[in-house]
Amino acid sequence: MVRYDVGKLIAPFIQVEFAGGALRCGEYVTLRKISDFTQKGGTVAQHVIIEGPLTEEYYQIRELLYSQFYLF
């Protein structure tokens, strides 16, 4: 389980709200965590999905998210 402080994940100038299993960031961007139980060996892969129009805010949030996780 990944635990994080929302205030550290999202810059203080972006309004965030957690509702309905998703983190709404700003006006139009939503982050969702998806679990994939079909991995071989019984392991669970977890993915974070970024949804929203490709605006400057989207790219700011994506860059902040990428800086928090190791991507391979």
PQR file with spaces between the fields and no chain letter, atoms N, CA, C, O and H, PARSE charges and radii, in Angstrom:
ATOM       1  N    MET     1       0.841   -1.165    0.000 -0.4000 1.5000
ATOM       2  CA   MET     1       0.000    0.000    0.000 -0.0000 2.0000
ATOM       3  C    MET     1       0.893    1.237    0.000  0.5500 1.7000
ATOM       4  O    MET     1       1.834    1.338    0.787 -0.5500 1.4000
ATOM       5  N    VAL     2       0.587    2.165   -0.883 -0.4000 1.5000
ATOM       6  CA   VAL     2       1.326    3.421   -0.944 -0.0000 2.0000
ATOM       7  C    VAL     2       0.558    4.468   -0.157  0.5500 1.7000
ATOM       8  O    VAL     2      -0.625    4.706   -0.400 -0.5500 1.4000
ATOM       9  H    VAL     2      -0.178    2.083   -1.522  0.4000 1.0000
ATOM      10  N    ARG     3       1.240    5.081    0.779 -0.4000 1.5000
ATOM      11  CA   ARG     3       0.627    6.159    1.553 -0.0000 2.0000
ATOM      12  C    ARG     3       1.358    7.439    1.205  0.5500 1.7000
ATOM      13  O    ARG     3       2.585    7.451    1.095 -0.5500 1.4000
ATOM      14  H    ARG     3       2.201    4.887    0.977  0.4000 1.0000
ATOM      15  N    TYR     4       0.619    8.502    1.032 -0.4000 1.5000
ATOM      16  CA   TYR     4       1.242    9.776    0.733 -0.0000 2.0000
ATOM      17  C    TYR     4       0.404   10.900    1.293  0.5500 1.7000
ATOM      18  O    TYR     4      -0.796   10.755    1.523 -0.5500 1.4000
ATOM      19  H    TYR     4      -0.377    8.492    1.121  0.4000 1.0000
ATOM      20  N    ASP     5       1.056   12.010    1.507 -0.4000 1.5000
ATOM      21  CA   ASP     5       0.392   13.213    1.974 -0.0000 2.0000
ATOM      22  C    ASP     5      -0.051   13.984    0.735  0.5500 1.7000
ATOM      23  O    ASP     5       0.780   14.400   -0.071 -0.5500 1.4000
ATOM      24  H    ASP     5       2.032   12.128    1.321  0.4000 1.0000
ATOM      25  N    VAL     6      -1.352   14.172    0.586 -0.4000 1.5000
ATOM      26  CA   VAL     6      -1.885   14.845   -0.600 -0.0000 2.0000
ATOM      27  C    VAL     6      -1.249   16.212   -0.763  0.5500 1.7000
ATOM      28  O    VAL     6      -0.994   16.637   -1.890 -0.5500 1.4000
ATOM      29  H    VAL     6      -2.027   13.834    1.241  0.4000 1.0000
ATOM      30  N    GLY     7      -0.985   16.915    0.338 -0.4000 1.5000
ATOM      31  CA   GLY     7      -0.359   18.230    0.273 -0.0000 2.0000
ATOM      32  C    GLY     7       1.029   18.189   -0.343  0.5500 1.7000
ATOM      33  O    GLY     7       1.453   19.157   -0.973 -0.5500 1.4000
ATOM      34  H    GLY     7      -1.192   16.569    1.253  0.4000 1.0000
ATOM      35  N    LYS     8       1.751   17.069   -0.167 -0.4000 1.5000
ATOM      36  CA   LYS     8       3.076   16.933   -0.758 -0.0000 2.0000
ATOM      37  C    LYS     8       2.994   16.466   -2.202  0.5500 1.7000
ATOM      38  O    LYS     8       3.865   16.787   -3.011 -0.5500 1.4000
ATOM      39  H    LYS     8       1.406   16.282    0.346  0.4000 1.0000
ATOM      40  N    LEU     9       1.964   15.717   -2.526 -0.4000 1.5000
ATOM      41  CA   LEU     9       1.814   15.224   -3.892 -0.0000 2.0000
ATOM      42  C    LEU     9       1.431   16.349   -4.839  0.5500 1.7000
ATOM      43  O    LEU     9       2.013   16.489   -5.914 -0.5500 1.4000
ATOM      44  H    LEU     9       1.257   15.457   -1.869  0.4000 1.0000
ATOM      45  N    ILE    10       0.465   17.139   -4.443 -0.4000 1.5000
ATOM      46  CA   ILE    10      -0.051   18.203   -5.299 -0.0000 2.0000
ATOM      47  C    ILE    10       0.429   19.542   -4.760  0.5500 1.7000
ATOM      48  O    ILE    10       0.355   19.807   -3.560 -0.5500 1.4000
ATOM      49  H    ILE    10      -0.007   17.025   -3.569  0.4000 1.0000
ATOM      50  N    ALA    11       0.914   20.369   -5.650 -0.4000 1.5000
ATOM      51  CA   ALA    11       1.413   21.684   -5.252 -0.0000 2.0000
ATOM      52  C    ALA    11       0.301   22.478   -4.558  0.5500 1.7000
ATOM      53  O    ALA    11      -0.879   22.271   -4.842 -0.5500 1.4000
ATOM      54  H    ALA    11       0.974   20.154   -6.624  0.4000 1.0000
ATOM      55  N    PRO    12       0.670   23.378   -3.657 -0.5600 1.5000
ATOM      56  CA   PRO    12      -0.337   24.104   -2.873  0.2800 2.0000
ATOM      57  C    PRO    12      -1.264   24.991   -3.704  0.5500 1.7000
ATOM      58  O    PRO    12      -2.306   25.420   -3.209 -0.5500 1.4000
ATOM      59  N    PHE    13      -0.905   25.270   -4.948 -0.4000 1.5000
ATOM      60  CA   PHE    13      -1.743   26.123   -5.785 -0.0000 2.0000
ATOM      61  C    PHE    13      -2.815   25.347   -6.541  0.5500 1.7000
ATOM      62  O    PHE    13      -3.597   25.949   -7.277 -0.5500 1.4000
ATOM      63  H    PHE    13      -0.058   24.921   -5.350  0.4000 1.0000
ATOM      64  N    ILE    14      -2.872   24.032   -6.378 -0.4000 1.5000
ATOM      65  CA   ILE    14      -3.878   23.211   -7.049 -0.0000 2.0000
ATOM      66  C    ILE    14      -4.845   22.670   -6.001  0.5500 1.7000
ATOM      67  O    ILE    14      -4.431   21.985   -5.065 -0.5500 1.4000
ATOM      68  H    ILE    14      -2.237   23.543   -5.780  0.4000 1.0000
ATOM      69  N    GLN    15      -6.111   22.972   -6.154 -0.4000 1.5000
ATOM      70  CA   GLN    15      -7.150   22.507   -5.234 -0.0000 2.0000
ATOM      71  C    GLN    15      -7.389   21.016   -5.453  0.5500 1.7000
ATOM      72  O    GLN    15      -7.547   20.581   -6.594 -0.5500 1.4000
ATOM      73  H    GLN    15      -6.447   23.528   -6.914  0.4000 1.0000
ATOM      74  N    VAL    16      -7.419   20.219   -4.372 -0.4000 1.5000
ATOM      75  CA   VAL    16      -7.656   18.784   -4.491 -0.0000 2.0000
ATOM      76  C    VAL    16      -8.828   18.356   -3.625  0.5500 1.7000
ATOM      77  O    VAL    16      -9.121   18.962   -2.594 -0.5500 1.4000
ATOM      78  H    VAL    16      -7.291   20.572   -3.445  0.4000 1.0000
ATOM      79  N    GLU    17      -9.495   17.290   -4.075 -0.4000 1.5000
ATOM      80  CA   GLU    17     -10.630   16.737   -3.335 -0.0000 2.0000
ATOM      81  C    GLU    17     -10.676   15.239   -3.606  0.5500 1.7000
ATOM      82  O    GLU    17     -10.577   14.811   -4.756 -0.5500 1.4000
ATOM      83  H    GLU    17      -9.257   16.798   -4.912  0.4000 1.0000
ATOM      84  N    PHE    18     -10.827   14.439   -2.550 -0.4000 1.5000
ATOM      85  CA   PHE    18     -10.942   12.991   -2.698 -0.0000 2.0000
ATOM      86  C    PHE    18     -12.418   12.631   -2.612  0.5500 1.7000
ATOM      87  O    PHE    18     -13.065   12.877   -1.594 -0.5500 1.4000
ATOM      88  H    PHE    18     -10.908   14.786   -1.615  0.4000 1.0000
ATOM      89  N    ALA    19     -12.950   12.046   -3.682 -0.4000 1.5000
ATOM      90  CA   ALA    19     -14.368   11.673   -3.697 -0.0000 2.0000
ATOM      91  C    ALA    19     -14.577   10.514   -4.659  0.5500 1.7000
ATOM      92  O    ALA    19     -13.995   10.482   -5.743 -0.5500 1.4000
ATOM      93  H    ALA    19     -12.425   11.846   -4.509  0.4000 1.0000
ATOM      94  N    GLY    20     -15.409    9.568   -4.257 -0.4000 1.5000
ATOM      95  CA   GLY    20     -15.786    8.460   -5.126 -0.0000 2.0000
ATOM      96  C    GLY    20     -14.616    7.592   -5.556  0.5500 1.7000
ATOM      97  O    GLY    20     -14.625    7.051   -6.662 -0.5500 1.4000
ATOM      98  H    GLY    20     -15.882    9.594   -3.377  0.4000 1.0000
ATOM      99  N    GLY    21     -13.611    7.449   -4.704 -0.4000 1.5000
ATOM     100  CA   GLY    21     -12.466    6.610   -5.038 -0.0000 2.0000
ATOM     101  C    GLY    21     -11.463    7.258   -5.965  0.5500 1.7000
ATOM     102  O    GLY    21     -10.566    6.582   -6.466 -0.5500 1.4000
ATOM     103  H    GLY    21     -13.604    7.888   -3.805  0.4000 1.0000
ATOM     104  N    ALA    22     -11.591    8.554   -6.207 -0.4000 1.5000
ATOM     105  CA   ALA    22     -10.673    9.256   -7.100 -0.0000 2.0000
ATOM     106  C    ALA    22     -10.235   10.566   -6.453  0.5500 1.7000
ATOM     107  O    ALA    22     -10.938   11.129   -5.614 -0.5500 1.4000
ATOM     108  H    ALA    22     -12.321    9.104   -5.800  0.4000 1.0000
ATOM     109  N    LEU    23      -9.076   11.030   -6.856 -0.4000 1.5000
ATOM     110  CA   LEU    23      -8.552   12.301   -6.371 -0.0000 2.0000
ATOM     111  C    LEU    23      -8.734   13.322   -7.480  0.5500 1.7000
ATOM     112  O    LEU    23      -8.104   13.235   -8.534 -0.5500 1.4000
ATOM     113  H    LEU    23      -8.505   10.572   -7.537  0.4000 1.0000
ATOM     114  N    ARG    24      -9.598   14.284   -7.229 -0.4000 1.5000
ATOM     115  CA   ARG    24      -9.848   15.337   -8.213 -0.0000 2.0000
ATOM     116  C    ARG    24      -8.859   16.459   -7.959  0.5500 1.7000
ATOM     117  O    ARG    24      -8.782   16.982   -6.847 -0.5500 1.4000
ATOM     118  H    ARG    24     -10.109   14.354   -6.373  0.4000 1.0000
ATOM     119  N    CYS    25      -8.105   16.828   -8.976 -0.4000 1.5000
ATOM     120  CA   CYS    25      -7.056   17.841   -8.870 -0.0000 2.0000
ATOM     121  C    CYS    25      -7.394   18.997   -9.801  0.5500 1.7000
ATOM     122  O    CYS    25      -7.489   18.829  -11.017 -0.5500 1.4000
ATOM     123  H    CYS    25      -8.168   16.403   -9.878  0.4000 1.0000
ATOM     124  N    GLY    26      -7.570   20.149   -9.220 -0.4000 1.5000
ATOM     125  CA   GLY    26      -7.921   21.303  -10.041 -0.0000 2.0000
ATOM     126  C    GLY    26      -9.330   21.173  -10.586  0.5500 1.7000
ATOM     127  O    GLY    26     -10.184   20.518   -9.989 -0.5500 1.4000
ATOM     128  H    GLY    26      -7.493   20.286   -8.232  0.4000 1.0000
ATOM     129  N    GLU    27      -9.557   21.798  -11.716 -0.4000 1.5000
ATOM     130  CA   GLU    27     -10.900   21.819  -12.311 -0.0000 2.0000
ATOM     131  C    GLU    27     -11.237   20.548  -13.078  0.5500 1.7000
ATOM     132  O    GLU    27     -12.370   20.070  -13.028 -0.5500 1.4000
ATOM     133  H    GLU    27      -8.863   22.330  -12.201  0.4000 1.0000
ATOM     134  N    TYR    28     -10.243   19.993  -13.794 -0.4000 1.5000
ATOM     135  CA   TYR    28     -10.573   18.960  -14.769 -0.0000 2.0000
ATOM     136  C    TYR    28      -9.776   17.665  -14.671  0.5500 1.7000
ATOM     137  O    TYR    28     -10.078   16.717  -15.396 -0.5500 1.4000
ATOM     138  H    TYR    28      -9.323   20.381  -13.835  0.4000 1.0000
ATOM     139  N    VAL    29      -8.779   17.588  -13.811 -0.4000 1.5000
ATOM     140  CA   VAL    29      -7.890   16.423  -13.774 -0.0000 2.0000
ATOM     141  C    VAL    29      -8.284   15.500  -12.628  0.5500 1.7000
ATOM     142  O    VAL    29      -8.544   15.955  -11.514 -0.5500 1.4000
ATOM     143  H    VAL    29      -8.534   18.358  -13.222  0.4000 1.0000
ATOM     144  N    THR    30      -8.326   14.201  -12.910 -0.4000 1.5000
ATOM     145  CA   THR    30      -8.681   13.189  -11.903 -0.0000 2.0000
ATOM     146  C    THR    30      -7.620   12.103  -11.904  0.5500 1.7000
ATOM     147  O    THR    30      -7.174   11.660  -12.962 -0.5500 1.4000
ATOM     148  H    THR    30      -8.115   13.831  -13.815  0.4000 1.0000
ATOM     149  N    LEU    31      -7.211   11.670  -10.696 -0.4000 1.5000
ATOM     150  CA   LEU    31      -6.284   10.550  -10.534 -0.0000 2.0000
ATOM     151  C    LEU    31      -7.054    9.379   -9.951  0.5500 1.7000
ATOM     152  O    LEU    31      -7.797    9.540   -8.983 -0.5500 1.4000
ATOM     153  H    LEU    31      -7.573   12.031   -9.836  0.4000 1.0000
ATOM     154  N    ARG    32      -6.879    8.194  -10.541 -0.4000 1.5000
ATOM     155  CA   ARG    32      -7.522    6.978  -10.050 -0.0000 2.0000
ATOM     156  C    ARG    32      -6.473    5.882   -9.907  0.5500 1.7000
ATOM     157  O    ARG    32      -5.567    5.765  -10.732 -0.5500 1.4000
ATOM     158  H    ARG    32      -6.276    8.064  -11.328  0.4000 1.0000
ATOM     159  N    LYS    33      -6.603    5.084   -8.854 -0.4000 1.5000
ATOM     160  CA   LYS    33      -5.710    3.937   -8.663 -0.0000 2.0000
ATOM     161  C    LYS    33      -6.465    2.692   -9.097  0.5500 1.7000
ATOM     162  O    LYS    33      -7.570    2.420   -8.627 -0.5500 1.4000
ATOM     163  H    LYS    33      -7.339    5.179   -8.183  0.4000 1.0000
ATOM     164  N    ILE    34      -5.847    1.937  -10.006 -0.4000 1.5000
ATOM     165  CA   ILE    34      -6.442    0.724  -10.559 -0.0000 2.0000
ATOM     166  C    ILE    34      -5.558   -0.456  -10.177  0.5500 1.7000
ATOM     167  O    ILE    34      -4.338   -0.393  -10.331 -0.5500 1.4000
ATOM     168  H    ILE    34      -4.949    2.158  -10.387  0.4000 1.0000
ATOM     169  N    SER    35      -6.162   -1.529   -9.682 -0.4000 1.5000
ATOM     170  CA   SER    35      -5.421   -2.751   -9.352 -0.0000 2.0000
ATOM     171  C    SER    35      -5.699   -3.803  -10.406  0.5500 1.7000
ATOM     172  O    SER    35      -6.838   -3.981  -10.836 -0.5500 1.4000
ATOM     173  H    SER    35      -7.152   -1.580   -9.557  0.4000 1.0000
ATOM     174  N    ASP    36      -4.645   -4.506  -10.821 -0.4000 1.5000
ATOM     175  CA   ASP    36      -4.739   -5.572  -11.816 -0.0000 2.0000
ATOM     176  C    ASP    36      -4.410   -6.889  -11.130  0.5500 1.7000
ATOM     177  O    ASP    36      -3.257   -7.141  -10.781 -0.5500 1.4000
ATOM     178  H    ASP    36      -3.719   -4.362  -10.472  0.4000 1.0000
ATOM     179  N    PHE    37      -5.422   -7.730  -10.936 -0.4000 1.5000
ATOM     180  CA   PHE    37      -5.256   -8.999  -10.226 -0.0000 2.0000
ATOM     181  C    PHE    37      -4.919  -10.148  -11.163  0.5500 1.7000
ATOM     182  O    PHE    37      -4.880  -11.296  -10.721 -0.5500 1.4000
ATOM     183  H    PHE    37      -6.359   -7.526  -11.219  0.4000 1.0000
ATOM     184  N    THR    38      -4.676   -9.884  -12.430 -0.4000 1.5000
ATOM     185  CA   THR    38      -4.440  -10.955  -13.394 -0.0000 2.0000
ATOM     186  C    THR    38      -2.960  -11.230  -13.613  0.5500 1.7000
ATOM     187  O    THR    38      -2.611  -11.963  -14.538 -0.5500 1.4000
ATOM     188  H    THR    38      -4.707   -8.951  -12.790  0.4000 1.0000
ATOM     189  N    GLN    39      -2.085  -10.671  -12.798 -0.4000 1.5000
ATOM     190  CA   GLN    39      -0.653  -10.881  -12.952 -0.0000 2.0000
ATOM     191  C    GLN    39      -0.288  -12.334  -12.629  0.5500 1.7000
ATOM     192  O    GLN    39      -0.889  -12.953  -11.752 -0.5500 1.4000
ATOM     193  H    GLN    39      -2.369  -10.075  -12.047  0.4000 1.0000
ATOM     194  N    LYS    40       0.692  -12.861  -13.342 -0.4000 1.5000
ATOM     195  CA   LYS    40       1.169  -14.220  -13.084 -0.0000 2.0000
ATOM     196  C    LYS    40       1.870  -14.270  -11.737  0.5500 1.7000
ATOM     197  O    LYS    40       2.495  -13.292  -11.327 -0.5500 1.4000
ATOM     198  H    LYS    40       1.181  -12.358  -14.055  0.4000 1.0000
ATOM     199  N    GLY    41       1.776  -15.373  -11.061 -0.4000 1.5000
ATOM     200  CA   GLY    41       2.440  -15.546   -9.782 -0.0000 2.0000
ATOM     201  C    GLY    41       1.675  -14.969   -8.612  0.5500 1.7000
ATOM     202  O    GLY    41       2.193  -14.919   -7.496 -0.5500 1.4000
ATOM     203  H    GLY    41       1.268  -16.167  -11.394  0.4000 1.0000
ATOM     204  N    GLY    42       0.454  -14.533   -8.848 -0.4000 1.5000
ATOM     205  CA   GLY    42      -0.377  -14.030   -7.764 -0.0000 2.0000
ATOM     206  C    GLY    42      -0.050  -12.623   -7.293  0.5500 1.7000
ATOM     207  O    GLY    42      -0.586  -12.176   -6.279 -0.5500 1.4000
ATOM     208  H    GLY    42       0.033  -14.573   -9.754  0.4000 1.0000
ATOM     209  N    THR    43       0.823  -11.913   -8.009 -0.4000 1.5000
ATOM     210  CA   THR    43       1.140  -10.547   -7.607 -0.0000 2.0000
ATOM     211  C    THR    43       0.084   -9.586   -8.148  0.5500 1.7000
ATOM     212  O    THR    43      -0.576   -9.860   -9.151 -0.5500 1.4000
ATOM     213  H    THR    43       1.259  -12.276   -8.833  0.4000 1.0000
ATOM     214  N    VAL    44      -0.055   -8.475   -7.472 -0.4000 1.5000
ATOM     215  CA   VAL    44      -1.043   -7.473   -7.868 -0.0000 2.0000
ATOM     216  C    VAL    44      -0.304   -6.247   -8.383  0.5500 1.7000
ATOM     217  O    VAL    44       0.526   -5.674   -7.678 -0.5500 1.4000
ATOM     218  H    VAL    44       0.481   -8.253   -6.657  0.4000 1.0000
ATOM     219  N    ALA    45      -0.604   -5.848   -9.605 -0.4000 1.5000
ATOM     220  CA   ALA    45      -0.021   -4.631  -10.161 -0.0000 2.0000
ATOM     221  C    ALA    45      -0.990   -3.481   -9.914  0.5500 1.7000
ATOM     222  O    ALA    45      -2.198   -3.621  -10.107 -0.5500 1.4000
ATOM     223  H    ALA    45      -1.279   -6.313  -10.178  0.4000 1.0000
ATOM     224  N    GLN    46      -0.456   -2.358   -9.491 -0.4000 1.5000
ATOM     225  CA   GLN    46      -1.296   -1.186   -9.273 -0.0000 2.0000
ATOM     226  C    GLN    46      -0.858   -0.082  -10.221  0.5500 1.7000
ATOM     227  O    GLN    46       0.335    0.157  -10.410 -0.5500 1.4000
ATOM     228  H    GLN    46       0.525   -2.244   -9.334  0.4000 1.0000
ATOM     229  N    HIS    47      -1.830    0.579  -10.806 -0.4000 1.5000
ATOM     230  CA   HIS    47      -1.586    1.637  -11.773 -0.0000 2.0000
ATOM     231  C    HIS    47      -2.311    2.898  -11.315  0.5500 1.7000
ATOM     232  O    HIS    47      -3.373    2.825  -10.696 -0.5500 1.4000
ATOM     233  H    HIS    47      -2.799    0.384  -10.651  0.4000 1.0000
ATOM     234  N    VAL    48      -1.734    4.040  -11.621 -0.4000 1.5000
ATOM     235  CA   VAL    48      -2.404    5.314  -11.381 -0.0000 2.0000
ATOM     236  C    VAL    48      -2.764    5.879  -12.744  0.5500 1.7000
ATOM     237  O    VAL    48      -1.905    6.046  -13.610 -0.5500 1.4000
ATOM     238  H    VAL    48      -0.871    4.099  -12.123  0.4000 1.0000
ATOM     239  N    ILE    49      -4.037    6.168  -12.920 -0.4000 1.5000
ATOM     240  CA   ILE    49      -4.549    6.695  -14.181 -0.0000 2.0000
ATOM     241  C    ILE    49      -4.775    8.192  -14.030  0.5500 1.7000
ATOM     242  O    ILE    49      -5.388    8.639  -13.061 -0.5500 1.4000
ATOM     243  H    ILE    49      -4.735    6.033  -12.217  0.4000 1.0000
ATOM     244  N    ILE    50      -4.282    8.965  -14.991 -0.4000 1.5000
ATOM     245  CA   ILE    50      -4.512   10.406  -15.009 -0.0000 2.0000
ATOM     246  C    ILE    50      -5.536   10.680  -16.103  0.5500 1.7000
ATOM     247  O    ILE    50      -5.330   10.320  -17.262 -0.5500 1.4000
ATOM     248  H    ILE    50      -3.784    8.602  -15.779  0.4000 1.0000
ATOM     249  N    GLU    51      -6.638   11.317  -15.728 -0.4000 1.5000
ATOM     250  CA   GLU    51      -7.705   11.626  -16.689 -0.0000 2.0000
ATOM     251  C    GLU    51      -7.902   13.133  -16.750  0.5500 1.7000
ATOM     252  O    GLU    51      -7.847   13.814  -15.725 -0.5500 1.4000
ATOM     253  H    GLU    51      -6.806   11.609  -14.786  0.4000 1.0000
ATOM     254  N    GLY    52      -8.128   13.647  -17.935 -0.4000 1.5000
ATOM     255  CA   GLY    52      -8.417   15.067  -18.075 -0.0000 2.0000
ATOM     256  C    GLY    52      -7.899   15.599  -19.394  0.5500 1.7000
ATOM     257  O    GLY    52      -7.148   14.920  -20.095 -0.5500 1.4000
ATOM     258  H    GLY    52      -8.172   13.094  -18.768  0.4000 1.0000
ATOM     259  N    PRO    53      -8.303   16.823  -19.736 -0.5600 1.5000
ATOM     260  CA   PRO    53      -7.827   17.439  -20.982  0.2800 2.0000
ATOM     261  C    PRO    53      -6.349   17.808  -20.856  0.5500 1.7000
ATOM     262  O    PRO    53      -5.859   18.090  -19.762 -0.5500 1.4000
ATOM     263  N    LEU    54      -5.651   17.801  -21.986 -0.4000 1.5000
ATOM     264  CA   LEU    54      -4.210   18.059  -21.991 -0.0000 2.0000
ATOM     265  C    LEU    54      -3.949   19.567  -21.892  0.5500 1.7000
ATOM     266  O    LEU    54      -3.662   20.239  -22.883 -0.5500 1.4000
ATOM     267  H    LEU    54      -6.049   17.572  -22.874  0.4000 1.0000
ATOM     268  N    THR    55      -4.058   20.062  -20.676 -0.4000 1.5000
ATOM     269  CA   THR    55      -3.836   21.472  -20.385 -0.0000 2.0000
ATOM     270  C    THR    55      -2.536   21.634  -19.604  0.5500 1.7000
ATOM     271  O    THR    55      -1.900   20.642  -19.246 -0.5500 1.4000
ATOM     272  H    THR    55      -4.291   19.516  -19.871  0.4000 1.0000
ATOM     273  N    GLU    56      -2.141   22.869  -19.339 -0.4000 1.5000
ATOM     274  CA   GLU    56      -0.944   23.126  -18.539 -0.0000 2.0000
ATOM     275  C    GLU    56      -1.089   22.505  -17.153  0.5500 1.7000
ATOM     276  O    GLU    56      -0.127   21.959  -16.613 -0.5500 1.4000
ATOM     277  H    GLU    56      -2.657   23.675  -19.630  0.4000 1.0000
ATOM     278  N    GLU    57      -2.291   22.588  -16.575 -0.4000 1.5000
ATOM     279  CA   GLU    57      -2.549   21.998  -15.262 -0.0000 2.0000
ATOM     280  C    GLU    57      -2.337   20.476  -15.289  0.5500 1.7000
ATOM     281  O    GLU    57      -1.757   19.915  -14.359 -0.5500 1.4000
ATOM     282  H    GLU    57      -3.072   23.032  -17.014  0.4000 1.0000
ATOM     283  N    TYR    58      -2.804   19.815  -16.345 -0.4000 1.5000
ATOM     284  CA   TYR    58      -2.623   18.377  -16.501 -0.0000 2.0000
ATOM     285  C    TYR    58      -1.143   18.015  -16.455  0.5500 1.7000
ATOM     286  O    TYR    58      -0.747   17.097  -15.737 -0.5500 1.4000
ATOM     287  H    TYR    58      -3.275   20.271  -17.100  0.4000 1.0000
ATOM     288  N    TYR    59      -0.323   18.738  -17.222 -0.4000 1.5000
ATOM     289  CA   TYR    59       1.099   18.431  -17.280 -0.0000 2.0000
ATOM     290  C    TYR    59       1.808   18.748  -15.961  0.5500 1.7000
ATOM     291  O    TYR    59       2.753   18.047  -15.597 -0.5500 1.4000
ATOM     292  H    TYR    59      -0.645   19.484  -17.805  0.4000 1.0000
ATOM     293  N    GLN    60       1.380   19.778  -15.240 -0.4000 1.5000
ATOM     294  CA   GLN    60       1.943   20.077  -13.924 -0.0000 2.0000
ATOM     295  C    GLN    60       1.652   18.937  -12.951  0.5500 1.7000
ATOM     296  O    GLN    60       2.539   18.490  -12.223 -0.5500 1.4000
ATOM     297  H    GLN    60       0.612   20.347  -15.535  0.4000 1.0000
ATOM     298  N    ILE    61       0.416   18.474  -12.944 -0.4000 1.5000
ATOM     299  CA   ILE    61       0.014   17.387  -12.047 -0.0000 2.0000
ATOM     300  C    ILE    61       0.735   16.102  -12.429  0.5500 1.7000
ATOM     301  O    ILE    61       1.187   15.368  -11.550 -0.5500 1.4000
ATOM     302  H    ILE    61      -0.305   18.837  -13.535  0.4000 1.0000
ATOM     303  N    ARG    62       0.849   15.817  -13.712 -0.4000 1.5000
ATOM     304  CA   ARG    62       1.552   14.619  -14.169 -0.0000 2.0000
ATOM     305  C    ARG    62       3.016   14.649  -13.746  0.5500 1.7000
ATOM     306  O    ARG    62       3.550   13.635  -13.297 -0.5500 1.4000
ATOM     307  H    ARG    62       0.481   16.413  -14.426  0.4000 1.0000
ATOM     308  N    GLU    63       3.665   15.789  -13.884 -0.4000 1.5000
ATOM     309  CA   GLU    63       5.064   15.898  -13.487 -0.0000 2.0000
ATOM     310  C    GLU    63       5.226   15.707  -11.980  0.5500 1.7000
ATOM     311  O    GLU    63       6.167   15.046  -11.543 -0.5500 1.4000
ATOM     312  H    GLU    63       3.231   16.613  -14.249  0.4000 1.0000
ATOM     313  N    LEU    64       4.325   16.274  -11.184 -0.4000 1.5000
ATOM     314  CA   LEU    64       4.372   16.080   -9.735 -0.0000 2.0000
ATOM     315  C    LEU    64       4.163   14.609   -9.378  0.5500 1.7000
ATOM     316  O    LEU    64       4.849   14.079   -8.504 -0.5500 1.4000
ATOM     317  H    LEU    64       3.560   16.812  -11.540  0.4000 1.0000
ATOM     318  N    LEU    65       3.224   13.952  -10.048 -0.4000 1.5000
ATOM     319  CA   LEU    65       2.961   12.537   -9.803 -0.0000 2.0000
ATOM     320  C    LEU    65       4.179   11.693  -10.170  0.5500 1.7000
ATOM     321  O    LEU    65       4.578   10.820   -9.399 -0.5500 1.4000
ATOM     322  H    LEU    65       2.667   14.382  -10.758  0.4000 1.0000
ATOM     323  N    TYR    66       4.773   11.941  -11.333 -0.4000 1.5000
ATOM     324  CA   TYR    66       5.938   11.186  -11.760 -0.0000 2.0000
ATOM     325  C    TYR    66       7.095   11.358  -10.790  0.5500 1.7000
ATOM     326  O    TYR    66       7.871   10.424  -10.590 -0.5500 1.4000
ATOM     327  H    TYR    66       4.449   12.651  -11.959  0.4000 1.0000
ATOM     328  N    SER    67       7.227   12.523  -10.186 -0.4000 1.5000
ATOM     329  CA   SER    67       8.330   12.767   -9.270 -0.0000 2.0000
ATOM     330  C    SER    67       8.156   11.988   -7.946  0.5500 1.7000
ATOM     331  O    SER    67       9.114   11.847   -7.185 -0.5500 1.4000
ATOM     332  H    SER    67       6.596   13.282  -10.348  0.4000 1.0000
ATOM     333  N    GLN    68       6.959   11.492   -7.677 -0.4000 1.5000
ATOM     334  CA   GLN    68       6.678   10.788   -6.426 -0.0000 2.0000
ATOM     335  C    GLN    68       6.887    9.280   -6.533  0.5500 1.7000
ATOM     336  O    GLN    68       7.026    8.612   -5.508 -0.5500 1.4000
ATOM     337  H    GLN    68       6.182   11.606   -8.295  0.4000 1.0000
ATOM     338  N    PHE    69       6.914    8.729   -7.740 -0.4000 1.5000
ATOM     339  CA   PHE    69       6.949    7.283   -7.923 -0.0000 2.0000
ATOM     340  C    PHE    69       8.080    6.884   -8.860  0.5500 1.7000
ATOM     341  O    PHE    69       8.477    7.648   -9.740 -0.5500 1.4000
ATOM     342  H    PHE    69       6.801    9.272   -8.572  0.4000 1.0000
ATOM     343  N    TYR    70       8.583    5.694   -8.658 -0.4000 1.5000
ATOM     344  CA   TYR    70       9.574    5.112   -9.561 -0.0000 2.0000
ATOM     345  C    TYR    70       8.809    4.492  -10.726  0.5500 1.7000
ATOM     346  O    TYR    70       7.962    3.622  -10.522 -0.5500 1.4000
ATOM     347  H    TYR    70       8.260    5.074   -7.944  0.4000 1.0000
ATOM     348  N    LEU    71       9.101    4.933  -11.934 -0.4000 1.5000
ATOM     349  CA   LEU    71       8.422    4.415  -13.118 -0.0000 2.0000
ATOM     350  C    LEU    71       9.395    3.556  -13.903  0.5500 1.7000
ATOM     351  O    LEU    71      10.544    3.937  -14.123 -0.5500 1.4000
ATOM     352  H    LEU    71       9.789    5.640  -12.100  0.4000 1.0000
ATOM     353  N    PHE    72       8.919    2.389  -14.322 -0.4000 1.5000
ATOM     354  CA   PHE    72       9.761    1.503  -15.113 -0.0000 2.0000
ATOM     355  C    PHE    72       9.017    1.003  -16.305  0.5500 1.7000
ATOM     356  O    PHE    72       9.565    0.237  -17.099 -0.5500 1.4000
ATOM     357  H    PHE    72       7.985    2.079  -14.143  0.4000 1.0000
